[in-house]
């Protein structure tokens, strides 16, 4: 590891070293999003469970988007 390399480059290199784990997280998000969308149709709109499902949807979507972005950046140019 060179001292001239930027912190961001080192972080991305270390994250890209775990590309298989990133694919696993991305795949899990791909499975969870449709399941959460299906459960959203079953839950009553004014219940606390509805709010939790919405928050879960948002968090899984954000994790999936960040993981997808990392995977895209890890692809060879």
N, C-alpha and C positions, 0 to 999 in steps of 0.2 A: 504494500500500500504506500503510495507516494504521498508526500506531504503537499505536493502541488495540486493534487486532485481536490475538487470541491467537496464539501460535506454532502451536498445533494447527490452527486455522482456516486459517492461511496454508499449512501443509503439505498439508492436504486439498484446498485450492483448487488448489495446484500439481499434485498427483497427479491430480485430476479433469480438469485441462487436457489430460492424456494418456490420456483415456478409451479411445481406439481401441487404444492399446498395451496397456492393461489387459485389454480384450476379447481381444486376441491371446494374451496370457499365459493367460487363463482358458480359452480354446479349446484351447490347446496342452495344458494340464493335463487337460482333458476327453478329449483323444485319448490322452495318455500313460497315464492311469490304467487304462483297459481293457487296453491293450497290456501293461502291467506285471503286471496280474492274470493275463492269459493266460500270460505267461512264467513266472509263479510256479508254475503247474501243471506246467511242463516241467522246471524246475530241481530237482535232488536236494535234499531237505530239510536234509541235514547238510553241505552244501558252503558254501564262502565266497561263491559266487555267489548263493546263497539269501539270505544276510545282506545282500548288496549290493542285491538286488532289494527286500527288505523296507525297507531304509533309503531307497531310491529312492521306494518307495510312500509312505512316511511324509512325505518331503520334498515330493513332488509334491502330496500331499493338503494339506499345510500351506500351500504356495504358492497352491494353488487356493482354499483357504478364505479366506486373507488377501485375495487378489485379488477374490474374490466379495464379501467384506465391503466392500472399497473401492468396488466397482462399485455395491453397494447404497446406500452412503452418498452416492455421486455422483449418484444419481437425484434429479430435482427433487421437492420436497415438495409 
